[in-house]
Amino acid sequence: MPLVTGIRFKEKSKVYYFDPGSISLKNGQKVLVETVRGVEIGTVAVEPKEVTEDKLVLPLKQVLRTANEEDFVVEEQNKQKAAEAIEIAGKKVQEHGLEMRLVDAEYTFDGSRVTLYFTADGRVDFRELVKDLAFALKARVELRQIGVRDEARLIGGFGPCGRELCCSSFLCEFQPVSIRMAKEQNLSLNPSKISGTCGRLLCCLRFESESFDIEKPQAASIGVGACVITPSGEGRVTAYNRSKGILSVELEDG
């Protein structure tokens, strides 16, 4: 089995597998890796281990070396350049009269390429904008449209529960969420109560859906008159609401 290491390029982002070669790596170490966009700096999230080929996209890119103090200086400079790129791009967007909102920017490690992330209600013709930005930023420019869930992850914030958004705190990948999950959990279908700050269904609706899928068939097999054991004692089922999955139980005396 191939020996791989998992690398993240942003905190709480997706983990990508790379070939560590003969380099000894530990969690939290900064490394330089070869990617399709060029050389980038990332953080070791999974120490080298063997993984079956069916879980990998081969061939794997290489970990070039561990990062040093000079690399950290370059990384910080790139963050400053990214902030400046957002400001410059914002002015260019206004000049071109485009309906788009810039969310984030990031430079590759060597500074030759900058990716700008934006949201928009529909498709945007930004060909002329790219030409202007390439000249102003003196780098190759890529504009990437993202959805509102990705925007919430990049910006961060707090959900209706009062905790930091799941997407920006610990979720590595978005999973499909459906209104059916809210129905199965007997939650209010009021959009304001089951939607996150991004306006989409709450990611946490998925957390317990698998448990409900397991519990429902078991409850459905219990009929009126069946003997059951509850935390308060033994009893018999007097009624069963199938749509809500709720049992009414009359406890036995004594």
C-alpha positions in Angstrom: 0.0 0.0 0.0 1.2 3.5 -0.8 2.6 5.6 2.1 0.8 9.0 2.2 0.5 12.1 4.4 -2.5 14.3 4.8 -2.1 18.1 4.2 -4.4 21.0 4.8 -4.0 24.4 3.1 -6.4 26.2 5.4 -7.6 25.6 8.9 -10.5 23.1 9.1 -10.4 22.6 5.4 -10.3 19.4 3.4 -7.3 17.1 3.8 -5.4 16.2 0.6 -3.1 13.2 0.4 0.6 13.6 -0.8 3.6 11.4 -1.1 5.9 12.2 1.9 8.9 10.4 0.3 11.6 9.8 2.9 10.7 13.0 4.9 9.8 12.4 8.5 6.6 14.4 9.3 4.6 15.2 12.5 1.1 16.7 12.9 1.2 20.5 12.8 4.4 20.8 10.8 4.4 23.2 7.9 5.6 21.8 4.6 6.0 22.8 1.0 4.2 20.6 -1.5 3.8 20.5 -5.3 0.1 21.0 -6.4 -1.6 21.6 -9.7 -1.4 25.3 -9.0 2.3 25.2 -8.3 4.3 25.1 -5.0 2.2 25.8 -1.9 2.7 25.7 1.8 0.4 23.5 3.9 0.1 21.9 7.4 0.4 18.2 8.2 -3.0 17.0 9.4 -2.3 13.3 9.0 1.1 11.8 9.7 2.5 9.4 7.1 0.6 6.1 7.0 -0.3 3.4 4.5 -3.6 3.8 2.6 -5.2 1.4 0.1 -5.1 2.6 -3.5 -8.9 2.7 -3.9 -9.0 5.7 -1.5 -6.4 7.7 -3.4 -6.3 9.7 -6.7 -3.0 8.6 -8.3 -0.4 9.7 -9.0 0.2 11.5 -5.8 2.0 14.9 -5.7 5.2 15.2 -3.7 6.0 16.8 -0.4 9.1 18.8 -1.3 10.4 19.7 2.1 9.6 21.0 5.6 9.1 24.8 5.8 11.8 27.1 7.5 11.8 30.6 8.9 12.3 32.2 5.5 9.2 30.3 4.2 7.1 31.6 7.1 8.1 35.2 6.2 7.0 34.6 2.6 3.7 33.1 3.8 3.0 36.2 5.9 3.9 38.5 3.0 1.5 36.6 0.7 -1.3 37.1 3.3 -0.6 40.8 3.2 -0.6 40.8 -0.6 -3.9 38.9 -0.6 -5.5 41.6 1.5 -4.2 44.3 -0.9 -5.5 42.2 -3.9 -9.0 42.2 -2.4 -9.0 46.0 -2.1 -7.6 46.5 -5.7 -10.1 43.9 -7.1 -13.0 45.6 -5.3 -12.3 48.9 -7.1 -11.9 47.1 -10.5 -15.2 45.3 -10.0 -16.9 48.7 -9.4 -15.3 50.2 -12.5 -16.6 47.3 -14.6 -20.0 47.5 -13.0 -20.2 43.8 -12.2 -22.7 42.3 -9.8 -20.3 40.2 -7.7 -19.1 40.2 -4.1 -15.4 39.4 -3.4 -15.0 37.1 -0.4 -11.4 36.0 -0.2 -8.0 35.9 -2.0 -5.0 33.7 -1.8 -1.6 33.7 -3.4 0.4 30.6 -4.3 3.7 30.3 -2.3 5.8 31.7 -5.1 3.5 34.7 -5.6 3.0 34.0 -9.3 -0.7 33.2 -9.1 -3.6 34.7 -7.1 -7.1 33.2 -6.7 -10.0 35.5 -5.9 -13.2 33.9 -4.6 -16.5 35.7 -5.1 -20.3 35.1 -4.9 -22.9 36.2 -7.4 -26.6 35.6 -8.1 -25.8 34.3 -11.6 -23.1 33.9 -14.1 -20.7 36.8 -14.5 -18.6 37.7 -17.5 -15.4 38.7 -15.9 -13.0 38.3 -18.8 -12.1 42.0 -19.0 -11.8 42.2 -15.3 -9.2 39.4 -15.3 -7.1 41.2 -17.8 -7.2 44.4 -15.7 -6.4 42.5 -12.5 -3.5 40.6 -14.1 -1.9 43.9 -15.1 -2.6 45.6 -11.7 -1.4 42.7 -9.6 1.4 41.5 -11.8 0.4 37.9 -11.4 -1.7 35.3 -13.0 -5.3 35.8 -11.8 -8.0 33.1 -11.3 -11.6 34.2 -10.4 -13.6 31.4 -8.7 -17.3 31.6 -8.0 -18.4 29.9 -4.8 -21.7 29.2 -3.1 -23.2 30.8 0.0 -22.2 27.9 2.2 -18.5 28.3 1.1 -18.8 32.0 1.8 -20.0 31.3 5.3 -17.1 29.0 5.9 -14.6 31.6 4.7 -16.1 34.5 6.6 -17.1 32.6 9.8 -19.5 33.7 12.5 -22.0 32.2 14.9 -25.1 30.1 14.4 -28.6 30.4 16.0 -27.3 27.9 18.7 -24.8 30.5 19.8 -21.8 28.4 18.8 -19.2 29.0 16.1 -20.5 27.9 12.7 -19.9 24.2 12.1 -18.5 24.8 8.6 -15.8 27.2 9.9 -15.0 25.3 13.1 -14.8 21.6 12.4 -16.6 20.5 9.2 -14.0 19.5 6.5 -16.6 18.8 3.8 -20.2 19.7 3.1 -22.7 16.9 3.1 -26.1 17.0 1.5 -28.9 18.2 3.8 -32.6 17.8 3.0 -35.9 19.0 4.4 -36.8 15.4 5.0 -34.1 15.3 7.8 -36.0 18.1 9.6 -39.3 16.3 9.2 -38.0 13.0 10.6 -36.7 14.8 13.7 -40.1 16.5 14.3 -38.6 19.9 13.9 -40.4 23.1 13.0 -40.4 23.6 9.2 -40.2 27.3 9.6 -37.3 28.4 7.3 -36.0 30.9 9.9 -35.6 28.1 12.5 -33.9 25.5 10.3 -31.7 27.7 8.2 -28.2 28.8 8.9 -26.6 32.2 8.4 -25.9 31.3 4.8 -29.6 30.9 4.2 -29.4 27.2 3.5 -30.6 24.3 5.7 -28.6 23.9 8.9 -25.7 21.5 8.5 -26.4 20.1 11.9 -29.7 18.6 10.7 -27.6 15.8 9.3 -25.8 15.0 12.5 -28.7 13.0 14.0 -30.5 11.9 10.8 -28.7 8.5 10.8 -29.8 7.8 14.4 -33.4 8.6 13.4 -33.1 6.3 10.4 -32.2 3.4 12.8 -34.7 4.2 15.5 -37.8 4.6 13.2 -38.1 1.0 11.9 -37.7 -0.3 15.4 -40.5 2.0 16.7 -42.7 1.1 13.6 -42.6 -2.6 14.6 -44.2 -1.8 18.0 -48.0 -2.0 18.0 -50.7 -1.0 20.4 -50.8 -3.4 23.3 -47.2 -4.5 23.1 -45.1 -4.7 26.3 -42.3 -2.3 26.4 -39.6 -1.2 28.9 -39.1 2.5 29.6 -36.7 4.3 32.0 -39.7 4.6 34.3 -40.5 0.9 34.2 -42.5 -1.7 32.2 -45.8 -0.9 30.5 -48.1 -1.4 27.5 -48.4 0.7 24.4 -51.8 2.5 24.4 -51.2 4.6 21.2 -48.7 5.1 18.5 -48.4 8.2 16.3 -46.7 6.9 13.2 -46.1 10.3 11.6 -44.2 11.6 14.6 -42.8 8.3 15.8 -44.3 8.9 19.4 -45.5 6.1 21.7 -48.0 6.5 24.5 -47.3 4.0 27.3 -49.4 3.1 30.3 -47.0 1.9 33.1 -47.9 -1.2 35.2 -48.6 -0.6 38.9 -46.0 -1.6 41.4 
